[in-house]
Amino acid sequence: MRRRRRPRLLPGLICVGVGLVIILSMILPVKFWWFVLGMALIGLGLYLMRC
């Protein structure tokens, strides 16, 4: 049987996410990133209230 490599999943996803943000930041305008930041903060607040 093969062993699962779950411990490497999270750092890999973080690297892919950061890479996408860097590439998109070269293309998309600044107002879009303020919108994304606001949505992330709302999502984080909702997540913290549910936990």
N, CA, C and O atoms as a CHARMM CRD file, in Angstrom:
* protein
*
  204
    1    1 MET  N      0.82900  -1.18900   0.00000 PROA 1      0.00000
    2    1 MET  CA     0.00000   0.00000   0.00000 PROA 1      0.00000
    3    1 MET  C      0.87600   1.25600   0.00000 PROA 1      0.00000
    4    1 MET  O      1.97000   1.28600   0.56300 PROA 1      0.00000
    5    2 ARG  N      0.35500   2.26600  -0.64200 PROA 2      0.00000
    6    2 ARG  CA     1.09300   3.52600  -0.70000 PROA 2      0.00000
    7    2 ARG  C      0.74900   4.39800   0.48200 PROA 2      0.00000
    8    2 ARG  O     -0.38300   4.40500   0.96600 PROA 2      0.00000
    9    3 ARG  N      1.73500   5.12700   0.93400 PROA 3      0.00000
   10    3 ARG  CA     1.50400   6.07900   2.01600 PROA 3      0.00000
   11    3 ARG  C      1.03800   7.40200   1.42700 PROA 3      0.00000
   12    3 ARG  O      1.50600   7.83100   0.37300 PROA 3      0.00000
   13    4 ARG  N      0.13000   8.02300   2.11000 PROA 4      0.00000
   14    4 ARG  CA    -0.35100   9.33700   1.66600 PROA 4      0.00000
   15    4 ARG  C      0.63300  10.41100   2.08200 PROA 4      0.00000
   16    4 ARG  O      1.25400  10.32100   3.14100 PROA 4      0.00000
   17    5 ARG  N      0.77200  11.41000   1.26000 PROA 5      0.00000
   18    5 ARG  CA     1.69400  12.51700   1.54000 PROA 5      0.00000
   19    5 ARG  C      0.92400  13.75600   1.92700 PROA 5      0.00000
   20    5 ARG  O      1.10900  14.81200   1.32400 PROA 5      0.00000
   21    6 ARG  N      0.08100  13.65100   2.90000 PROA 6      0.00000
   22    6 ARG  CA    -0.74100  14.77900   3.33800 PROA 6      0.00000
   23    6 ARG  C      0.06000  15.92700   3.95100 PROA 6      0.00000
   24    6 ARG  O     -0.32100  17.07900   3.73800 PROA 6      0.00000
   25    7 PRO  N      1.14400  15.69300   4.69700 PROA 7      0.00000
   26    7 PRO  CA     1.84000  16.84400   5.29100 PROA 7      0.00000
   27    7 PRO  C      2.37000  17.84000   4.26200 PROA 7      0.00000
   28    7 PRO  O      2.56800  19.01000   4.58800 PROA 7      0.00000
   29    8 ARG  N      2.59800  17.40300   3.04800 PROA 8      0.00000
   30    8 ARG  CA     3.10900  18.31700   2.02300 PROA 8      0.00000
   31    8 ARG  C      1.99400  19.01600   1.25300 PROA 8      0.00000
   32    8 ARG  O      2.26600  19.88700   0.42600 PROA 8      0.00000
   33    9 LEU  N      0.76700  18.65200   1.51100 PROA 9      0.00000
   34    9 LEU  CA    -0.34800  19.23600   0.77500 PROA 9      0.00000
   35    9 LEU  C     -0.52300  20.71800   1.09100 PROA 9      0.00000
   36    9 LEU  O     -0.65600  21.52800   0.17400 PROA 9      0.00000
   37   10 LEU  N     -0.52500  21.08300   2.36000 PROA 10     0.00000
   38   10 LEU  CA    -0.75800  22.47800   2.74300 PROA 10     0.00000
   39   10 LEU  C      0.32900  23.42600   2.23000 PROA 10     0.00000
   40   10 LEU  O     -0.01300  24.45600   1.64900 PROA 10     0.00000
   41   11 PRO  N      1.61700  23.13200   2.41300 PROA 11     0.00000
   42   11 PRO  CA     2.62600  24.04700   1.84500 PROA 11     0.00000
   43   11 PRO  C      2.55000  24.15100   0.32800 PROA 11     0.00000
   44   11 PRO  O      2.81500  25.21200  -0.23800 PROA 11     0.00000
   45   12 GLY  N      2.19400  23.06800  -0.32500 PROA 12     0.00000
   46   12 GLY  CA     2.04500  23.11200  -1.77700 PROA 12     0.00000
   47   12 GLY  C      0.90600  24.00900  -2.20000 PROA 12     0.00000
   48   12 GLY  O      1.04000  24.79200  -3.14000 PROA 12     0.00000
   49   13 LEU  N     -0.22200  23.89900  -1.50500 PROA 13     0.00000
   50   13 LEU  CA    -1.36100  24.76600  -1.81500 PROA 13     0.00000
   51   13 LEU  C     -1.04600  26.22700  -1.53900 PROA 13     0.00000
   52   13 LEU  O     -1.48300  27.10900  -2.27900 PROA 13     0.00000
   53   14 ILE  N     -0.29500  26.48500  -0.48400 PROA 14     0.00000
   54   14 ILE  CA     0.09300  27.86400  -0.16300 PROA 14     0.00000
   55   14 ILE  C      0.98400  28.42700  -1.26400 PROA 14     0.00000
   56   14 ILE  O      0.80100  29.57000  -1.68300 PROA 14     0.00000
   57   15 CYS  N      1.94000  27.64200  -1.73300 PROA 15     0.00000
   58   15 CYS  CA     2.83100  28.10000  -2.80900 PROA 15     0.00000
   59   15 CYS  C      2.06300  28.38200  -4.08900 PROA 15     0.00000
   60   15 CYS  O      2.32300  29.38300  -4.75700 PROA 15     0.00000
   61   16 VAL  N      1.12200  27.51500  -4.44000 PROA 16     0.00000
   62   16 VAL  CA     0.31800  27.73800  -5.63800 PROA 16     0.00000
   63   16 VAL  C     -0.53400  28.99000  -5.47300 PROA 16     0.00000
   64   16 VAL  O     -0.63900  29.78700  -6.40500 PROA 16     0.00000
   65   17 GLY  N     -1.13800  29.17700  -4.31400 PROA 17     0.00000
   66   17 GLY  CA    -1.96000  30.36000  -4.07200 PROA 17     0.00000
   67   17 GLY  C     -1.16100  31.64900  -4.15000 PROA 17     0.00000
   68   17 GLY  O     -1.60800  32.62500  -4.75400 PROA 17     0.00000
   69   18 VAL  N      0.01400  31.65800  -3.54300 PROA 18     0.00000
   70   18 VAL  CA     0.85900  32.85600  -3.58400 PROA 18     0.00000
   71   18 VAL  C      1.30700  33.13800  -5.01100 PROA 18     0.00000
   72   18 VAL  O      1.35000  34.29400  -5.43100 PROA 18     0.00000
   73   19 GLY  N      1.63700  32.09800  -5.75300 PROA 19     0.00000
   74   19 GLY  CA     2.02400  32.28800  -7.15300 PROA 19     0.00000
   75   19 GLY  C      0.90000  32.88300  -7.97600 PROA 19     0.00000
   76   19 GLY  O      1.13300  33.77200  -8.79500 PROA 19     0.00000
   77   20 LEU  N     -0.31700  32.40400  -7.76800 PROA 20     0.00000
   78   20 LEU  CA    -1.45900  32.95900  -8.49000 PROA 20     0.00000
   79   20 LEU  C     -1.70400  34.41900  -8.13200 PROA 20     0.00000
   80   20 LEU  O     -2.01400  35.23200  -9.00300 PROA 20     0.00000
   81   21 VAL  N     -1.56500  34.75000  -6.85500 PROA 21     0.00000
   82   21 VAL  CA    -1.75900  36.14200  -6.43000 PROA 21     0.00000
   83   21 VAL  C     -0.70500  37.04200  -7.06900 PROA 21     0.00000
   84   21 VAL  O     -1.02200  38.14800  -7.50600 PROA 21     0.00000
   85   22 ILE  N      0.53200  36.58600  -7.12700 PROA 22     0.00000
   86   22 ILE  CA     1.60100  37.39700  -7.72300 PROA 22     0.00000
   87   22 ILE  C      1.33800  37.62500  -9.20900 PROA 22     0.00000
   88   22 ILE  O      1.48500  38.74100  -9.70800 PROA 22     0.00000
   89   23 ILE  N      0.95000  36.56800  -9.90800 PROA 23     0.00000
   90   23 ILE  CA     0.68900  36.70900 -11.34600 PROA 23     0.00000
   91   23 ILE  C     -0.52800  37.60600 -11.58800 PROA 23     0.00000
   92   23 ILE  O     -0.49200  38.47100 -12.46300 PROA 23     0.00000
   93   24 LEU  N     -1.60300  37.41000 -10.82200 PROA 24     0.00000
   94   24 LEU  CA    -2.79500  38.22700 -11.01100 PROA 24     0.00000
   95   24 LEU  C     -2.57900  39.67300 -10.59700 PROA 24     0.00000
   96   24 LEU  O     -3.22400  40.56900 -11.14100 PROA 24     0.00000
   97   25 SER  N     -1.68200  39.91900  -9.64400 PROA 25     0.00000
   98   25 SER  CA    -1.43800  41.30400  -9.22300 PROA 25     0.00000
   99   25 SER  C     -0.78500  42.12200 -10.32700 PROA 25     0.00000
  100   25 SER  O     -0.87100  43.35000 -10.32100 PROA 25     0.00000
  101   26 MET  N     -0.14000  41.46500 -11.26500 PROA 26     0.00000
  102   26 MET  CA     0.45300  42.18200 -12.39800 PROA 26     0.00000
  103   26 MET  C     -0.60300  42.56100 -13.42900 PROA 26     0.00000
  104   26 MET  O     -0.39300  43.47100 -14.23000 PROA 26     0.00000
  105   27 ILE  N     -1.73700  41.86500 -13.41000 PROA 27     0.00000
  106   27 ILE  CA    -2.75700  42.05200 -14.43800 PROA 27     0.00000
  107   27 ILE  C     -3.93500  42.88700 -13.94500 PROA 27     0.00000
  108   27 ILE  O     -4.39600  43.79200 -14.64200 PROA 27     0.00000
  109   28 LEU  N     -4.42000  42.58300 -12.74300 PROA 28     0.00000
  110   28 LEU  CA    -5.66600  43.18500 -12.25900 PROA 28     0.00000
  111   28 LEU  C     -5.42300  44.53400 -11.57200 PROA 28     0.00000
  112   28 LEU  O     -4.34500  44.75900 -11.02300 PROA 28     0.00000
  113   29 PRO  N     -6.41300  45.43000 -11.60000 PROA 29     0.00000
  114   29 PRO  CA    -6.26400  46.75800 -10.98900 PROA 29     0.00000
  115   29 PRO  C     -6.28700  46.69900  -9.46200 PROA 29     0.00000
  116   29 PRO  O     -6.64900  45.68200  -8.86900 PROA 29     0.00000
  117   30 VAL  N     -5.89400  47.80900  -8.84100 PROA 30     0.00000
  118   30 VAL  CA    -5.76500  47.88200  -7.38500 PROA 30     0.00000
  119   30 VAL  C     -7.13100  47.76200  -6.70000 PROA 30     0.00000
  120   30 VAL  O     -7.22800  47.14700  -5.63900 PROA 30     0.00000
  121   31 LYS  N     -8.17700  48.33300  -7.28100 PROA 31     0.00000
  122   31 LYS  CA    -9.50800  48.28400  -6.66300 PROA 31     0.00000
  123   31 LYS  C     -9.98200  46.83900  -6.48200 PROA 31     0.00000
  124   31 LYS  O    -10.67600  46.52500  -5.51500 PROA 31     0.00000
  125   32 PHE  N     -9.60900  45.98000  -7.40200 PROA 32     0.00000
  126   32 PHE  CA    -9.99200  44.57700  -7.28000 PROA 32     0.00000
  127   32 PHE  C     -9.39100  43.96600  -6.02600 PROA 32     0.00000
  128   32 PHE  O    -10.04600  43.17600  -5.34600 PROA 32     0.00000
  129   33 TRP  N     -8.15100  44.32400  -5.71300 PROA 33     0.00000
  130   33 TRP  CA    -7.48500  43.72300  -4.54000 PROA 33     0.00000
  131   33 TRP  C     -8.08000  44.23000  -3.23800 PROA 33     0.00000
  132   33 TRP  O     -8.09900  43.49100  -2.25300 PROA 33     0.00000
  133   34 TRP  N     -8.56800  45.46700  -3.19900 PROA 34     0.00000
  134   34 TRP  CA    -9.27300  45.94600  -2.01500 PROA 34     0.00000
  135   34 TRP  C    -10.56800  45.17000  -1.82300 PROA 34     0.00000
  136   34 TRP  O    -10.94400  44.84300  -0.69800 PROA 34     0.00000
  137   35 PHE  N    -11.25100  44.87600  -2.93600 PROA 35     0.00000
  138   35 PHE  CA   -12.46600  44.07600  -2.87300 PROA 35     0.00000
  139   35 PHE  C    -12.16900  42.67700  -2.35100 PROA 35     0.00000
  140   35 PHE  O    -12.90500  42.16100  -1.50900 PROA 35     0.00000
  141   36 VAL  N    -11.09800  42.06000  -2.84200 PROA 36     0.00000
  142   36 VAL  CA   -10.71500  40.72000  -2.39200 PROA 36     0.00000
  143   36 VAL  C    -10.35200  40.74000  -0.90700 PROA 36     0.00000
  144   36 VAL  O    -10.71200  39.82400  -0.16800 PROA 36     0.00000
  145   37 LEU  N     -9.64300  41.77800  -0.47100 PROA 37     0.00000
  146   37 LEU  CA    -9.27400  41.88200   0.93700 PROA 37     0.00000
  147   37 LEU  C    -10.52100  42.00200   1.81200 PROA 37     0.00000
  148   37 LEU  O    -10.61200  41.36100   2.85900 PROA 37     0.00000
  149   38 GLY  N    -11.47300  42.81800   1.38500 PROA 38     0.00000
  150   38 GLY  CA   -12.71500  42.95500   2.13800 PROA 38     0.00000
  151   38 GLY  C    -13.47900  41.64900   2.21900 PROA 38     0.00000
  152   38 GLY  O    -13.98200  41.29100   3.28500 PROA 38     0.00000
  153   39 MET  N    -13.57400  40.93000   1.10600 PROA 39     0.00000
  154   39 MET  CA   -14.26200  39.64200   1.10400 PROA 39     0.00000
  155   39 MET  C    -13.54300  38.62400   1.98400 PROA 39     0.00000
  156   39 MET  O    -14.19000  37.83100   2.66800 PROA 39     0.00000
  157   40 ALA  N    -12.22100  38.64100   1.97100 PROA 40     0.00000
  158   40 ALA  CA   -11.45900  37.71200   2.80900 PROA 40     0.00000
  159   40 ALA  C    -11.68000  38.00700   4.28800 PROA 40     0.00000
  160   40 ALA  O    -11.80600  37.08500   5.09300 PROA 40     0.00000
  161   41 LEU  N    -11.72500  39.27900   4.64400 PROA 41     0.00000
  162   41 LEU  CA   -11.95600  39.63900   6.04100 PROA 41     0.00000
  163   41 LEU  C    -13.36200  39.25200   6.49200 PROA 41     0.00000
  164   41 LEU  O    -13.54400  38.77900   7.61400 PROA 41     0.00000
  165   42 ILE  N    -14.34800  39.44700   5.63300 PROA 42     0.00000
  166   42 ILE  CA   -15.71300  39.03800   5.96100 PROA 42     0.00000
  167   42 ILE  C    -15.77900  37.52500   6.11900 PROA 42     0.00000
  168   42 ILE  O    -16.38200  37.02400   7.06700 PROA 42     0.00000
  169   43 GLY  N    -15.16400  36.80100   5.19900 PROA 43     0.00000
  170   43 GLY  CA   -15.14600  35.34000   5.28000 PROA 43     0.00000
  171   43 GLY  C    -14.44500  34.84200   6.52700 PROA 43     0.00000
  172   43 GLY  O    -14.90600  33.89700   7.16600 PROA 43     0.00000
  173   44 LEU  N    -13.32600  35.47700   6.87900 PROA 44     0.00000
  174   44 LEU  CA   -12.59800  35.09200   8.09100 PROA 44     0.00000
  175   44 LEU  C    -13.43800  35.37400   9.33200 PROA 44     0.00000
  176   44 LEU  O    -13.46400  34.56800  10.26200 PROA 44     0.00000
  177   45 GLY  N    -14.12200  36.50900   9.34800 PROA 45     0.00000
  178   45 GLY  CA   -14.97900  36.83800  10.48400 PROA 45     0.00000
  179   45 GLY  C    -16.11100  35.83900  10.64500 PROA 45     0.00000
  180   45 GLY  O    -16.41300  35.42000  11.76200 PROA 45     0.00000
  181   46 LEU  N    -16.74500  35.45000   9.53300 PROA 46     0.00000
  182   46 LEU  CA   -17.81700  34.45400   9.59300 PROA 46     0.00000
  183   46 LEU  C    -17.28800  33.10400  10.06400 PROA 46     0.00000
  184   46 LEU  O    -17.94300  32.41200  10.84300 PROA 46     0.00000
  185   47 TYR  N    -16.12000  32.73900   9.59500 PROA 47     0.00000
  186   47 TYR  CA   -15.50100  31.46600  10.00900 PROA 47     0.00000
  187   47 TYR  C    -15.20400  31.47200  11.50800 PROA 47     0.00000
  188   47 TYR  O    -15.44900  30.48400  12.19900 PROA 47     0.00000
  189   48 LEU  N    -14.67500  32.58900  12.00400 PROA 48     0.00000
  190   48 LEU  CA   -14.35400  32.67100  13.42500 PROA 48     0.00000
  191   48 LEU  C    -15.60200  32.66900  14.30100 PROA 48     0.00000
  192   48 LEU  O    -15.57500  32.14600  15.41500 PROA 48     0.00000
  193   49 MET  N    -16.69800  33.25100  13.80800 PROA 49     0.00000
  194   49 MET  CA   -17.94000  33.25500  14.57800 PROA 49     0.00000
  195   49 MET  C    -18.55800  31.86000  14.64000 PROA 49     0.00000
  196   49 MET  O    -19.22000  31.52900  15.62400 PROA 49     0.00000
  197   50 ARG  N    -18.35800  31.04300  13.62000 PROA 50     0.00000
  198   50 ARG  CA   -18.93600  29.70400  13.60500 PROA 50     0.00000
  199   50 ARG  C    -18.13300  28.72100  14.44100 PROA 50     0.00000
  200   50 ARG  O    -18.68000  27.72100  14.90500 PROA 50     0.00000
  201   51 CYS  N    -16.86900  28.98000  14.63900 PROA 51     0.00000
  202   51 CYS  CA   -16.01500  28.03800  15.38700 PROA 51     0.00000
  203   51 CYS  C    -16.11500  28.22600  16.88400 PROA 51     0.00000
  204   51 CYS  O    -15.45800  27.51200  17.64100 PROA 51     0.00000
